[in-house]
């Protein structure tokens, strides 16, 4: 029998921001303040959580998609802590 995963979203997301490319619109911070902030000095994006939890995945994807300058990139990888010795 194949084990059933409780959560189909088993990938860890790494968030990266390019401050040189950032336009300072603040859309990302307004949408996901737990992950994004805005510098008081130059108005550019700051990253609060480079590896947000799975509960923030959809919101972070939406914020990246709405970034007018494309300064937010997402990199997904499989969780490394889970291993099925039976190879399933």
C-alpha positions in Angstrom: 0.0 0.0 0.0 1.3 3.4 -0.9 1.4 5.9 1.9 -0.9 8.9 1.5 0.6 12.3 2.2 -1.5 14.6 4.3 -0.5 17.7 2.4 0.0 17.6 -1.4 2.1 20.7 -1.2 5.3 19.0 0.0 7.8 21.4 -1.6 9.8 24.0 0.3 10.0 27.4 -1.2 13.0 29.7 -1.2 12.2 33.4 -1.9 14.8 35.7 -3.4 14.5 39.4 -4.1 16.6 41.6 -6.4 16.8 45.0 -4.6 18.4 46.6 -7.7 15.4 45.6 -9.8 12.8 46.5 -7.2 10.5 49.5 -8.1 9.5 50.1 -4.4 5.7 49.7 -5.1 5.2 47.9 -1.8 2.6 45.4 -3.2 4.5 42.4 -1.9 4.7 43.9 1.6 1.0 44.7 1.6 0.1 41.2 0.5 2.5 39.1 2.7 4.0 41.2 5.5 5.3 38.1 7.2 7.6 37.5 4.2 8.2 41.0 2.7 9.0 44.4 4.2 10.0 47.7 2.7 13.1 49.8 3.6 12.5 53.1 5.3 15.7 54.4 3.6 15.1 53.6 -0.1 11.6 52.1 -0.2 13.0 48.8 -1.7 11.9 45.4 -0.7 13.4 43.6 2.3 13.0 39.9 2.9 11.7 38.8 6.3 11.4 35.1 5.6 13.5 33.6 2.8 11.9 30.2 3.5 8.2 30.8 4.3 6.0 27.9 5.5 3.6 26.1 3.3 0.7 28.1 4.7 2.1 31.2 2.9 2.9 29.5 -0.5 -0.2 30.7 -2.4 0.2 34.3 -1.1 3.9 34.5 -1.9 3.3 33.1 -5.4 0.6 35.8 -5.9 2.9 38.6 -4.6 5.7 37.4 -6.9 3.2 37.4 -9.8 2.1 40.9 -9.1 5.5 42.4 -8.6 5.7 45.1 -11.3 9.4 44.9 -11.8 9.8 41.1 -11.4 12.2 41.5 -8.5 10.8 38.4 -6.6 11.9 35.0 -7.7 10.7 31.7 -6.2 12.7 28.5 -6.1 11.1 25.2 -5.0 12.7 22.0 -3.8 11.5 18.8 -2.2 11.5 18.5 1.6 14.6 16.6 2.6 13.3 15.4 6.0 10.9 12.9 4.5 12.2 9.6 3.3 10.3 6.5 2.5 12.6 3.5 2.9 10.3 1.4 0.8 10.9 3.7 -2.1 7.3 4.9 -2.5 
